[in-house]
Amino acid sequence: MKHAHIHPLISAGCPLVSLLIGVSLMALIPELGALTRHEDARVRSDACHYLSLTHDVSVRKYIEPLLRDDHEEVREVAEESLQRRVLRMRAADEPGRASADSQALRR
């Protein structure tokens, strides 16, 4: 599998995530995005979480489809990831957009 080299990063958990954030998760967005379509729900869930840590608006296209995933855990992580983004947007200067995003998540 093309993206198999990322699996150790994902399964290593939080200590490695802190290191990766320092190095730059931005460079991993395409590979993490591809992993949101992985056959293993745990990999999809972890990839979604790490994408949300980038704080980049471009990751939304990878996270939104996971709201309809077959596995409940993946759906929950996707919703939490988007909610974190909404809260960050409220803190920034997009109160109207944050409100619309919050309402869309509740539907």
RALINLIN-V80088 format. One record per backbone hydrogen bond with DSSP energy under -1.0 kcal/mol. NH is the residue of the N-H (numbers start at 0). CO is the residue of the C=O. E is the energy in kcal/mol with one decimal. If there is no record, write none. Layout:
BEGIN
nh->[NH;NH]
co->[CO;CO]
e->[E;E]
END
This chain:
BEGIN
nh->[3;5;8;9;10;11;16;17;18;19;20;21;22;23;27;28;31;32;33;34;35;36;37;43;44;45;46;47;48;49;50;51;52;53;54;58;59;61;62;63;65;66;67;68;74;75;76;77;78;79;80;81;82;83;84;85;86;87;88;89;90;91;93;97;98;99;100;101;102;103;104;105]
co->[0;2;5;5;6;7;12;13;14;15;16;17;18;19;24;25;27;28;29;30;32;33;34;39;40;41;42;43;44;45;46;47;48;50;51;55;56;58;58;59;62;63;64;65;70;71;72;73;74;75;76;77;78;79;80;81;82;83;84;85;86;87;88;93;94;95;96;97;98;99;100;101]
e->[-1.3;-1.9;-1.0;-1.9;-2.8;-1.1;-1.5;-2.1;-1.3;-2.9;-2.7;-1.5;-1.9;-3.5;-1.6;-1.2;-3.2;-2.9;-1.9;-1.7;-1.0;-1.6;-1.5;-2.0;-2.7;-2.5;-2.7;-2.2;-2.2;-2.6;-2.3;-1.9;-1.1;-1.5;-1.0;-1.6;-1.4;-1.6;-1.8;-2.7;-1.3;-1.8;-1.5;-1.5;-2.0;-2.6;-2.4;-2.3;-2.5;-2.7;-2.5;-2.3;-2.5;-2.4;-1.5;-2.2;-2.5;-2.1;-2.4;-2.2;-1.7;-1.5;-1.5;-2.4;-1.9;-1.9;-2.7;-2.4;-2.1;-2.1;-2.0;-1.2]
END
